[in-house]
């Protein structure tokens, strides 16, 4: 299963991507987190649905210095093939 999220708020410059990658790796997920030019963060994660849901719930809060305004999510049965969870 694949989950794609766009996270908006104060999510750049607050270790959001690195923290997301750690959580995702701890959950055994693969994919990436990257900054977008508009100040948001894009996350694509692949794995078991229950683990993806845990990641999504964490992304609504983020690390302590982040301020998440909203998370837009999209689910897909087809999943890309990633070697690990990367910070781009």
N, C-alpha and C positions, 0 to 999 in steps of 0.2 A: 504494500500500500504506500502511496506517496501523499505527503502533505506539503502544500506550498503556502507560505504566509508572508504578508507584507505588514511590517510593524512600524507604526508611526508614533512620534513623540520625541522625547529627548533620549534617543537610542544610539547616537553616534558620539564617540569620544568618551564613553562611559563603560567600556569593556563588555558591551552587549554581545558582540559577535563571538569573542573568546569565551565568555561565560556560556553562551548558547552551545558552542562547540563542545565544551566540557560536559555539559548536561547530556547532550545528544550522544556523545561517545560513551558516557557512563550507562546510558540506556541501550547501547548497542545499535544505534541508528547511524545511517550514512547519509551524506548529502553535503550541503554548504550553507554558509551565512555570508552575505556580502552587503556592503553599504551601497545605497543608491544615491544618485546626484541630488534628489529632492530631500535628503536627510533621513529617509526611512531605511529600514533593513529588510532585505529579502532573505527568506529561509526556505530551503527545499530539503525535506527529510524523507527518508525511505526506511520502512521497517514494519514491525507489527503495530496494528492499530492502537492497542492499549498503550504502548510505549509512545507512539506519536501523540496521543491525547495527553499524556503526562508532559511531554515537551510543550505542547500548545498551552497548557495551563501555566507552565513556568514562564513562557514567553509573554503572557499577559502581565506578569510582574517584572521580569527581568532582574538584572543585578541591582544592588542597593542604590546606586547613583542614577539609575535610569528612571524615566517617567514615561510610561507607556500610555498613549492616548487611546489607541485602538489597534486591534489585530484583525486583518482581513485574511480569511483562510479559504483554501480550495483543496478538496480531496480528489484523488484519482486512483483507480485500480491499477492502471499501468504505471510502472515505476522505472525511472532511469537507473542505470547501473553505476554506482559510485564505489570507489575503493575504500573511502574513509569519510569522516565528516571534516570538511575543510573550511578555513576562514579565508575568504577571498577579498 
